[in-house]
Amino acid sequence: MALWALALYLLYLALAFGGRALLQLGRTGSTGFRGISGRPGSVEWIGGVLLSPFPC
């Protein structure tokens, strides 16, 4: 049962982030994800760190 819950949660994340990014890419030509940018400690920087898969 726990495996099903994990699989459904991962599917939700893929659709929530990946699906919306692909939809926006098709409409605007940009996914909207900017990665880590801005001054360290700023709102843009913190958002980039939290959403970046490989924060470097």
mmCIF file as Biopython writes it, N, C-alpha, C and O atoms, coordinates in Angstrom:
data_model
#
loop_
_atom_site.group_PDB
_atom_site.id
_atom_site.type_symbol
_atom_site.label_atom_id
_atom_site.label_alt_id
_atom_site.label_comp_id
_atom_site.label_asym_id
_atom_site.label_entity_id
_atom_site.label_seq_id
_atom_site.pdbx_PDB_ins_code
_atom_site.Cartn_x
_atom_site.Cartn_y
_atom_site.Cartn_z
_atom_site.occupancy
_atom_site.B_iso_or_equiv
_atom_site.auth_seq_id
_atom_site.auth_asym_id
_atom_site.pdbx_PDB_model_num
ATOM 1   N N  . MET A ? 1  ? 0.817  -1.194 0.000   1.0 0.0 1  A 1 
ATOM 2   C CA . MET A ? 1  ? 0.000  0.000  0.000   1.0 0.0 1  A 1 
ATOM 3   C C  . MET A ? 1  ? 0.863  1.263  0.000   1.0 0.0 1  A 1 
ATOM 4   O O  . MET A ? 1  ? 0.563  2.237  -0.689  1.0 0.0 1  A 1 
ATOM 5   N N  . ALA A ? 2  ? 1.936  1.224  0.784   1.0 0.0 2  A 1 
ATOM 6   C CA . ALA A ? 2  ? 2.821  2.390  0.848   1.0 0.0 2  A 1 
ATOM 7   C C  . ALA A ? 2  ? 3.501  2.625  -0.502  1.0 0.0 2  A 1 
ATOM 8   O O  . ALA A ? 2  ? 3.761  3.768  -0.880  1.0 0.0 2  A 1 
ATOM 9   N N  . LEU A ? 3  ? 3.782  1.552  -1.219  1.0 0.0 3  A 1 
ATOM 10  C CA . LEU A ? 3  ? 4.414  1.681  -2.533  1.0 0.0 3  A 1 
ATOM 11  C C  . LEU A ? 3  ? 3.479  2.383  -3.515  1.0 0.0 3  A 1 
ATOM 12  O O  . LEU A ? 3  ? 3.923  3.202  -4.320  1.0 0.0 3  A 1 
ATOM 13  N N  . TRP A ? 4  ? 2.193  2.065  -3.449  1.0 0.0 4  A 1 
ATOM 14  C CA . TRP A ? 4  ? 1.214  2.739  -4.302  1.0 0.0 4  A 1 
ATOM 15  C C  . TRP A ? 4  ? 1.125  4.221  -3.972  1.0 0.0 4  A 1 
ATOM 16  O O  . TRP A ? 4  ? 1.038  5.059  -4.870  1.0 0.0 4  A 1 
ATOM 17  N N  . ALA A ? 5  ? 1.148  4.538  -2.696  1.0 0.0 5  A 1 
ATOM 18  C CA . ALA A ? 5  ? 1.082  5.939  -2.284  1.0 0.0 5  A 1 
ATOM 19  C C  . ALA A ? 5  ? 2.292  6.703  -2.799  1.0 0.0 5  A 1 
ATOM 20  O O  . ALA A ? 5  ? 2.158  7.829  -3.280  1.0 0.0 5  A 1 
ATOM 21  N N  . LEU A ? 6  ? 3.464  6.105  -2.703  1.0 0.0 6  A 1 
ATOM 22  C CA . LEU A ? 6  ? 4.680  6.743  -3.199  1.0 0.0 6  A 1 
ATOM 23  C C  . LEU A ? 6  ? 4.617  6.925  -4.713  1.0 0.0 6  A 1 
ATOM 24  O O  . LEU A ? 6  ? 4.984  7.980  -5.230  1.0 0.0 6  A 1 
ATOM 25  N N  . ALA A ? 7  ? 4.155  5.905  -5.417  1.0 0.0 7  A 1 
ATOM 26  C CA . ALA A ? 7  ? 4.053  5.990  -6.876  1.0 0.0 7  A 1 
ATOM 27  C C  . ALA A ? 7  ? 3.078  7.087  -7.297  1.0 0.0 7  A 1 
ATOM 28  O O  . ALA A ? 7  ? 3.366  7.839  -8.228  1.0 0.0 7  A 1 
ATOM 29  N N  . LEU A ? 8  ? 1.944  7.190  -6.634  1.0 0.0 8  A 1 
ATOM 30  C CA . LEU A ? 8  ? 0.968  8.230  -6.964  1.0 0.0 8  A 1 
ATOM 31  C C  . LEU A ? 8  ? 1.498  9.617  -6.629  1.0 0.0 8  A 1 
ATOM 32  O O  . LEU A ? 8  ? 1.233  10.573 -7.357  1.0 0.0 8  A 1 
ATOM 33  N N  . TYR A ? 9  ? 2.239  9.733  -5.542  1.0 0.0 9  A 1 
ATOM 34  C CA . TYR A ? 9  ? 2.825  11.017 -5.168  1.0 0.0 9  A 1 
ATOM 35  C C  . TYR A ? 9  ? 3.860  11.453 -6.199  1.0 0.0 9  A 1 
ATOM 36  O O  . TYR A ? 9  ? 3.896  12.624 -6.578  1.0 0.0 9  A 1 
ATOM 37  N N  . LEU A ? 10 ? 4.691  10.539 -6.653  1.0 0.0 10 A 1 
ATOM 38  C CA . LEU A ? 10 ? 5.697  10.860 -7.671  1.0 0.0 10 A 1 
ATOM 39  C C  . LEU A ? 10 ? 5.035  11.221 -8.998  1.0 0.0 10 A 1 
ATOM 40  O O  . LEU A ? 10 ? 5.508  12.112 -9.703  1.0 0.0 10 A 1 
ATOM 41  N N  . LEU A ? 11 ? 3.961  10.548 -9.336  1.0 0.0 11 A 1 
ATOM 42  C CA . LEU A ? 11 ? 3.206  10.885 -10.543 1.0 0.0 11 A 1 
ATOM 43  C C  . LEU A ? 11 ? 2.621  12.292 -10.430 1.0 0.0 11 A 1 
ATOM 44  O O  . LEU A ? 11 ? 2.649  13.059 -11.392 1.0 0.0 11 A 1 
ATOM 45  N N  . TYR A ? 12 ? 2.095  12.622 -9.264  1.0 0.0 12 A 1 
ATOM 46  C CA . TYR A ? 12 ? 1.562  13.962 -9.042  1.0 0.0 12 A 1 
ATOM 47  C C  . TYR A ? 12 ? 2.654  15.017 -9.211  1.0 0.0 12 A 1 
ATOM 48  O O  . TYR A ? 12 ? 2.433  16.031 -9.874  1.0 0.0 12 A 1 
ATOM 49  N N  . LEU A ? 13 ? 3.827  14.790 -8.620  1.0 0.0 13 A 1 
ATOM 50  C CA . LEU A ? 13 ? 4.919  15.752 -8.746  1.0 0.0 13 A 1 
ATOM 51  C C  . LEU A ? 13 ? 5.347  15.923 -10.200 1.0 0.0 13 A 1 
ATOM 52  O O  . LEU A ? 13 ? 5.608  17.038 -10.651 1.0 0.0 13 A 1 
ATOM 53  N N  . ALA A ? 14 ? 5.416  14.808 -10.930 1.0 0.0 14 A 1 
ATOM 54  C CA . ALA A ? 14 ? 5.809  14.878 -12.338 1.0 0.0 14 A 1 
ATOM 55  C C  . ALA A ? 14 ? 4.800  15.695 -13.143 1.0 0.0 14 A 1 
ATOM 56  O O  . ALA A ? 14 ? 5.186  16.489 -14.000 1.0 0.0 14 A 1 
ATOM 57  N N  . LEU A ? 15 ? 3.523  15.503 -12.872 1.0 0.0 15 A 1 
ATOM 58  C CA . LEU A ? 15 ? 2.492  16.251 -13.588 1.0 0.0 15 A 1 
ATOM 59  C C  . LEU A ? 15 ? 2.439  17.712 -13.136 1.0 0.0 15 A 1 
ATOM 60  O O  . LEU A ? 15 ? 2.248  18.613 -13.953 1.0 0.0 15 A 1 
ATOM 61  N N  . ALA A ? 16 ? 2.606  17.938 -11.847 1.0 0.0 16 A 1 
ATOM 62  C CA . ALA A ? 16 ? 2.502  19.295 -11.320 1.0 0.0 16 A 1 
ATOM 63  C C  . ALA A ? 16 ? 3.644  20.169 -11.835 1.0 0.0 16 A 1 
ATOM 64  O O  . ALA A ? 16 ? 3.407  21.304 -12.249 1.0 0.0 16 A 1 
ATOM 65  N N  . PHE A ? 17 ? 4.861  19.667 -11.817 1.0 0.0 17 A 1 
ATOM 66  C CA . PHE A ? 17 ? 5.995  20.468 -12.255 1.0 0.0 17 A 1 
ATOM 67  C C  . PHE A ? 17 ? 6.298  20.259 -13.732 1.0 0.0 17 A 1 
ATOM 68  O O  . PHE A ? 17 ? 6.409  21.228 -14.482 1.0 0.0 17 A 1 
ATOM 69  N N  . GLY A ? 18 ? 6.430  19.030 -14.148 1.0 0.0 18 A 1 
ATOM 70  C CA . GLY A ? 18 ? 6.786  18.744 -15.538 1.0 0.0 18 A 1 
ATOM 71  C C  . GLY A ? 18 ? 5.687  19.086 -16.517 1.0 0.0 18 A 1 
ATOM 72  O O  . GLY A ? 18 ? 5.946  19.681 -17.563 1.0 0.0 18 A 1 
ATOM 73  N N  . GLY A ? 19 ? 4.471  18.720 -16.191 1.0 0.0 19 A 1 
ATOM 74  C CA . GLY A ? 19 ? 3.348  18.997 -17.090 1.0 0.0 19 A 1 
ATOM 75  C C  . GLY A ? 19 ? 3.108  20.479 -17.279 1.0 0.0 19 A 1 
ATOM 76  O O  . GLY A ? 19 ? 2.907  20.945 -18.401 1.0 0.0 19 A 1 
ATOM 77  N N  . ARG A ? 20 ? 3.129  21.218 -16.189 1.0 0.0 20 A 1 
ATOM 78  C CA . ARG A ? 20 ? 2.923  22.657 -16.288 1.0 0.0 20 A 1 
ATOM 79  C C  . ARG A ? 20 ? 4.077  23.334 -17.013 1.0 0.0 20 A 1 
ATOM 80  O O  . ARG A ? 20 ? 3.866  24.278 -17.773 1.0 0.0 20 A 1 
ATOM 81  N N  . ALA A ? 21 ? 5.308  22.853 -16.780 1.0 0.0 21 A 1 
ATOM 82  C CA . ALA A ? 21 ? 6.472  23.434 -17.471 1.0 0.0 21 A 1 
ATOM 83  C C  . ALA A ? 21 ? 6.371  23.189 -18.978 1.0 0.0 21 A 1 
ATOM 84  O O  . ALA A ? 21 ? 6.660  24.082 -19.774 1.0 0.0 21 A 1 
ATOM 85  N N  . LEU A ? 22 ? 5.962  21.984 -19.366 1.0 0.0 22 A 1 
ATOM 86  C CA . LEU A ? 22 ? 5.820  21.684 -20.792 1.0 0.0 22 A 1 
ATOM 87  C C  . LEU A ? 22 ? 4.690  22.505 -21.420 1.0 0.0 22 A 1 
ATOM 88  O O  . LEU A ? 22 ? 4.816  22.966 -22.554 1.0 0.0 22 A 1 
ATOM 89  N N  . LEU A ? 23 ? 3.603  22.684 -20.696 1.0 0.0 23 A 1 
ATOM 90  C CA . LEU A ? 23 ? 2.494  23.495 -21.191 1.0 0.0 23 A 1 
ATOM 91  C C  . LEU A ? 23 ? 2.945  24.942 -21.393 1.0 0.0 23 A 1 
ATOM 92  O O  . LEU A ? 23 ? 2.647  25.551 -22.420 1.0 0.0 23 A 1 
ATOM 93  N N  . GLN A ? 24 ? 3.657  25.485 -20.419 1.0 0.0 24 A 1 
ATOM 94  C CA . GLN A ? 24 ? 4.141  26.860 -20.547 1.0 0.0 24 A 1 
ATOM 95  C C  . GLN A ? 24 ? 5.180  26.976 -21.645 1.0 0.0 24 A 1 
ATOM 96  O O  . GLN A ? 24 ? 5.204  27.974 -22.366 1.0 0.0 24 A 1 
ATOM 97  N N  . LEU A ? 25 ? 6.040  25.976 -21.787 1.0 0.0 25 A 1 
ATOM 98  C CA . LEU A ? 25 ? 7.055  25.984 -22.847 1.0 0.0 25 A 1 
ATOM 99  C C  . LEU A ? 25 ? 6.395  26.044 -24.216 1.0 0.0 25 A 1 
ATOM 100 O O  . LEU A ? 25 ? 6.849  26.776 -25.095 1.0 0.0 25 A 1 
ATOM 101 N N  . GLY A ? 26 ? 5.342  25.288 -24.396 1.0 0.0 26 A 1 
ATOM 102 C CA . GLY A ? 26 ? 4.633  25.313 -25.671 1.0 0.0 26 A 1 
ATOM 103 C C  . GLY A ? 26 ? 3.951  26.640 -25.960 1.0 0.0 26 A 1 
ATOM 104 O O  . GLY A ? 26 ? 3.873  27.065 -27.112 1.0 0.0 26 A 1 
ATOM 105 N N  . ARG A ? 27 ? 3.463  27.288 -24.922 1.0 0.0 27 A 1 
ATOM 106 C CA . ARG A ? 27 ? 2.736  28.543 -25.113 1.0 0.0 27 A 1 
ATOM 107 C C  . ARG A ? 27 ? 3.639  29.758 -25.208 1.0 0.0 27 A 1 
ATOM 108 O O  . ARG A ? 27 ? 3.351  30.688 -25.961 1.0 0.0 27 A 1 
ATOM 109 N N  . THR A ? 28 ? 4.747  29.762 -24.442 1.0 0.0 28 A 1 
ATOM 110 C CA . THR A ? 28 ? 5.571  30.968 -24.363 1.0 0.0 28 A 1 
ATOM 111 C C  . THR A ? 28 ? 6.990  30.790 -24.879 1.0 0.0 28 A 1 
ATOM 112 O O  . THR A ? 28 ? 7.672  31.780 -25.144 1.0 0.0 28 A 1 
ATOM 113 N N  . GLY A ? 29 ? 7.455  29.548 -25.028 1.0 0.0 29 A 1 
ATOM 114 C CA . GLY A ? 29 ? 8.831  29.316 -25.442 1.0 0.0 29 A 1 
ATOM 115 C C  . GLY A ? 29 ? 9.808  29.278 -24.277 1.0 0.0 29 A 1 
ATOM 116 O O  . GLY A ? 29 ? 11.017 29.170 -24.486 1.0 0.0 29 A 1 
ATOM 117 N N  . SER A ? 30 ? 9.297  29.366 -23.047 1.0 0.0 30 A 1 
ATOM 118 C CA . SER A ? 30 ? 10.137 29.321 -21.850 1.0 0.0 30 A 1 
ATOM 119 C C  . SER A ? 30 ? 9.427  28.499 -20.789 1.0 0.0 30 A 1 
ATOM 120 O O  . SER A ? 30 ? 8.207  28.578 -20.647 1.0 0.0 30 A 1 
ATOM 121 N N  . THR A ? 31 ? 10.198 27.705 -20.039 1.0 0.0 31 A 1 
ATOM 122 C CA . THR A ? 31 ? 9.587  26.912 -18.973 1.0 0.0 31 A 1 
ATOM 123 C C  . THR A ? 31 ? 9.283  27.749 -17.746 1.0 0.0 31 A 1 
ATOM 124 O O  . THR A ? 31 ? 8.412  27.393 -16.952 1.0 0.0 31 A 1 
ATOM 125 N N  . GLY A ? 32 ? 9.993  28.862 -17.579 1.0 0.0 32 A 1 
ATOM 126 C CA . GLY A ? 32 ? 9.789  29.704 -16.418 1.0 0.0 32 A 1 
ATOM 127 C C  . GLY A ? 32 ? 10.738 29.404 -15.278 1.0 0.0 32 A 1 
ATOM 128 O O  . GLY A ? 32 ? 10.850 30.200 -14.346 1.0 0.0 32 A 1 
ATOM 129 N N  . PHE A ? 33 ? 11.430 28.261 -15.330 1.0 0.0 33 A 1 
ATOM 130 C CA . PHE A ? 33 ? 12.385 27.927 -14.292 1.0 0.0 33 A 1 
ATOM 131 C C  . PHE A ? 33 ? 13.692 28.642 -14.578 1.0 0.0 33 A 1 
ATOM 132 O O  . PHE A ? 33 ? 14.254 28.501 -15.665 1.0 0.0 33 A 1 
ATOM 133 N N  . ARG A ? 34 ? 14.176 29.398 -13.624 1.0 0.0 34 A 1 
ATOM 134 C CA . ARG A ? 34 ? 15.401 30.172 -13.800 1.0 0.0 34 A 1 
ATOM 135 C C  . ARG A ? 34 ? 16.571 29.608 -13.016 1.0 0.0 34 A 1 
ATOM 136 O O  . ARG A ? 34 ? 17.692 30.100 -13.141 1.0 0.0 34 A 1 
ATOM 137 N N  . GLY A ? 35 ? 16.334 28.599 -12.222 1.0 0.0 35 A 1 
ATOM 138 C CA . GLY A ? 35 ? 17.417 28.035 -11.423 1.0 0.0 35 A 1 
ATOM 139 C C  . GLY A ? 35 ? 17.827 28.988 -10.319 1.0 0.0 35 A 1 
ATOM 140 O O  . GLY A ? 35 ? 17.019 29.781 -9.836  1.0 0.0 35 A 1 
ATOM 141 N N  . ILE A ? 36 ? 19.069 28.908 -9.929  1.0 0.0 36 A 1 
ATOM 142 C CA . ILE A ? 36 ? 19.572 29.762 -8.850  1.0 0.0 36 A 1 
ATOM 143 C C  . ILE A ? 36 ? 20.036 31.072 -9.460  1.0 0.0 36 A 1 
ATOM 144 O O  . ILE A ? 36 ? 21.013 31.103 -10.209 1.0 0.0 36 A 1 
ATOM 145 N N  . SER A ? 37 ? 19.337 32.155 -9.140  1.0 0.0 37 A 1 
ATOM 146 C CA . SER A ? 37 ? 19.695 33.473 -9.645  1.0 0.0 37 A 1 
ATOM 147 C C  . SER A ? 37 ? 19.388 34.499 -8.575  1.0 0.0 37 A 1 
ATOM 148 O O  . SER A ? 37 ? 18.675 34.208 -7.615  1.0 0.0 37 A 1 
ATOM 149 N N  . GLY A ? 38 ? 19.916 35.684 -8.735  1.0 0.0 38 A 1 
ATOM 150 C CA . GLY A ? 38 ? 19.697 36.748 -7.766  1.0 0.0 38 A 1 
ATOM 151 C C  . GLY A ? 38 ? 20.767 36.755 -6.693  1.0 0.0 38 A 1 
ATOM 152 O O  . GLY A ? 38 ? 21.667 35.915 -6.680  1.0 0.0 38 A 1 
ATOM 153 N N  . ARG A ? 39 ? 20.652 37.721 -5.794  1.0 0.0 39 A 1 
ATOM 154 C CA . ARG A ? 39 ? 21.610 37.821 -4.689  1.0 0.0 39 A 1 
ATOM 155 C C  . ARG A ? 39 ? 21.400 36.673 -3.720  1.0 0.0 39 A 1 
ATOM 156 O O  . ARG A ? 39 ? 20.259 36.294 -3.457  1.0 0.0 39 A 1 
ATOM 157 N N  . PRO A ? 40 ? 22.487 36.105 -3.178  1.0 0.0 40 A 1 
ATOM 158 C CA . PRO A ? 40 ? 22.327 35.060 -2.153  1.0 0.0 40 A 1 
ATOM 159 C C  . PRO A ? 40 ? 21.501 35.580 -0.974  1.0 0.0 40 A 1 
ATOM 160 O O  . PRO A ? 40 ? 21.799 36.633 -0.410  1.0 0.0 40 A 1 
ATOM 161 N N  . GLY A ? 41 ? 20.475 34.837 -0.617  1.0 0.0 41 A 1 
ATOM 162 C CA . GLY A ? 41 ? 19.591 35.228 0.473   1.0 0.0 41 A 1 
ATOM 163 C C  . GLY A ? 41 ? 18.324 35.923 0.016   1.0 0.0 41 A 1 
ATOM 164 O O  . GLY A ? 41 ? 17.396 36.089 0.807   1.0 0.0 41 A 1 
ATOM 165 N N  . SER A ? 42 ? 18.264 36.341 -1.269  1.0 0.0 42 A 1 
ATOM 166 C CA . SER A ? 42 ? 17.061 37.003 -1.762  1.0 0.0 42 A 1 
ATOM 167 C C  . SER A ? 42 ? 15.963 35.968 -2.019  1.0 0.0 42 A 1 
ATOM 168 O O  . SER A ? 42 ? 16.220 34.764 -2.027  1.0 0.0 42 A 1 
ATOM 169 N N  . VAL A ? 43 ? 14.754 36.448 -2.227  1.0 0.0 43 A 1 
ATOM 170 C CA . VAL A ? 43 ? 13.626 35.549 -2.474  1.0 0.0 43 A 1 
ATOM 171 C C  . VAL A ? 43 ? 13.862 34.720 -3.734  1.0 0.0 43 A 1 
ATOM 172 O O  . VAL A ? 43 ? 13.580 33.521 -3.745  1.0 0.0 43 A 1 
ATOM 173 N N  . GLU A ? 44 ? 14.382 35.350 -4.806  1.0 0.0 44 A 1 
ATOM 174 C CA . GLU A ? 44 ? 14.648 34.618 -6.049  1.0 0.0 44 A 1 
ATOM 175 C C  . GLU A ? 44 ? 15.689 33.517 -5.824  1.0 0.0 44 A 1 
ATOM 176 O O  . GLU A ? 44 ? 15.551 32.407 -6.337  1.0 0.0 44 A 1 
ATOM 177 N N  . TRP A ? 45 ? 16.715 33.831 -5.063  1.0 0.0 45 A 1 
ATOM 178 C CA . TRP A ? 45 ? 17.795 32.875 -4.803  1.0 0.0 45 A 1 
ATOM 179 C C  . TRP A ? 45 ? 17.278 31.693 -3.980  1.0 0.0 45 A 1 
ATOM 180 O O  . TRP A ? 45 ? 17.584 30.542 -4.290  1.0 0.0 45 A 1 
ATOM 181 N N  . ILE A ? 46 ? 16.501 31.971 -2.940  1.0 0.0 46 A 1 
ATOM 182 C CA . ILE A ? 46 ? 15.962 30.909 -2.087  1.0 0.0 46 A 1 
ATOM 183 C C  . ILE A ? 46 ? 15.028 30.004 -2.896  1.0 0.0 46 A 1 
ATOM 184 O O  . ILE A ? 46 ? 15.076 28.782 -2.758  1.0 0.0 46 A 1 
ATOM 185 N N  . GLY A ? 47 ? 14.182 30.600 -3.737  1.0 0.0 47 A 1 
ATOM 186 C CA . GLY A ? 47 ? 13.305 29.797 -4.591  1.0 0.0 47 A 1 
ATOM 187 C C  . GLY A ? 47 ? 14.087 28.925 -5.545  1.0 0.0 47 A 1 
ATOM 188 O O  . GLY A ? 47 ? 13.721 27.773 -5.775  1.0 0.0 47 A 1 
ATOM 189 N N  . GLY A ? 48 ? 15.169 29.462 -6.109  1.0 0.0 48 A 1 
ATOM 190 C CA . GLY A ? 48 ? 16.010 28.673 -6.998  1.0 0.0 48 A 1 
ATOM 191 C C  . GLY A ? 48 ? 16.685 27.524 -6.298  1.0 0.0 48 A 1 
ATOM 192 O O  . GLY A ? 48 ? 16.797 26.434 -6.858  1.0 0.0 48 A 1 
ATOM 193 N N  . VAL A ? 49 ? 17.138 27.751 -5.074  1.0 0.0 49 A 1 
ATOM 194 C CA . VAL A ? 49 ? 17.790 26.689 -4.309  1.0 0.0 49 A 1 
ATOM 195 C C  . VAL A ? 49 ? 16.779 25.597 -3.961  1.0 0.0 49 A 1 
ATOM 196 O O  . VAL A ? 49 ? 17.092 24.410 -4.048  1.0 0.0 49 A 1 
ATOM 197 N N  . LEU A ? 50 ? 15.582 25.991 -3.571  1.0 0.0 50 A 1 
ATOM 198 C CA . LEU A ? 50 ? 14.574 25.007 -3.175  1.0 0.0 50 A 1 
ATOM 199 C C  . LEU A ? 50 ? 14.059 24.183 -4.353  1.0 0.0 50 A 1 
ATOM 200 O O  . LEU A ? 50 ? 13.711 23.017 -4.168  1.0 0.0 50 A 1 
ATOM 201 N N  . LEU A ? 51 ? 14.000 24.750 -5.555  1.0 0.0 51 A 1 
ATOM 202 C CA . LEU A ? 51 ? 13.447 24.042 -6.700  1.0 0.0 51 A 1 
ATOM 203 C C  . LEU A ? 51 ? 14.508 23.449 -7.622  1.0 0.0 51 A 1 
ATOM 204 O O  . LEU A ? 51 ? 14.175 22.709 -8.547  1.0 0.0 51 A 1 
ATOM 205 N N  . SER A ? 52 ? 15.770 23.760 -7.385  1.0 0.0 52 A 1 
ATOM 206 C CA . SER A ? 52 ? 16.821 23.256 -8.243  1.0 0.0 52 A 1 
ATOM 207 C C  . SER A ? 52 ? 17.174 21.815 -7.872  1.0 0.0 52 A 1 
ATOM 208 O O  . SER A ? 52 ? 17.417 21.527 -6.700  1.0 0.0 52 A 1 
ATOM 209 N N  . PRO A ? 53 ? 17.206 20.914 -8.843  1.0 0.0 53 A 1 
ATOM 210 C CA . PRO A ? 53 ? 17.557 19.528 -8.524  1.0 0.0 53 A 1 
ATOM 211 C C  . PRO A ? 53 ? 19.039 19.369 -8.173  1.0 0.0 53 A 1 
ATOM 212 O O  . PRO A ? 53 ? 19.391 18.455 -7.427  1.0 0.0 53 A 1 
ATOM 213 N N  . PHE A ? 54 ? 19.896 20.221 -8.684  1.0 0.0 54 A 1 
ATOM 214 C CA . PHE A ? 54 ? 21.324 20.133 -8.415  1.0 0.0 54 A 1 
ATOM 215 C C  . PHE A ? 54 ? 21.867 21.496 -8.016  1.0 0.0 54 A 1 
ATOM 216 O O  . PHE A ? 54 ? 22.527 22.154 -8.820  1.0 0.0 54 A 1 
ATOM 217 N N  . PRO A ? 55 ? 21.599 21.937 -6.773  1.0 0.0 55 A 1 
ATOM 218 C CA . PRO A ? 55 ? 22.080 23.261 -6.387  1.0 0.0 55 A 1 
ATOM 219 C C  . PRO A ? 55 ? 23.596 23.314 -6.320  1.0 0.0 55 A 1 
ATOM 220 O O  . PRO A ? 55 ? 24.212 22.613 -5.517  1.0 0.0 55 A 1 
ATOM 221 N N  . CYS A ? 56 ? 24.188 24.129 -7.149  1.0 0.0 56 A 1 
ATOM 222 C CA . CYS A ? 56 ? 25.645 24.247 -7.187  1.0 0.0 56 A 1 
ATOM 223 C C  . CYS A ? 56 ? 26.043 25.678 -6.926  1.0 0.0 56 A 1 
ATOM 224 O O  . CYS A ? 56 ? 27.232 25.996 -6.914  1.0 0.0 56 A 1 
#
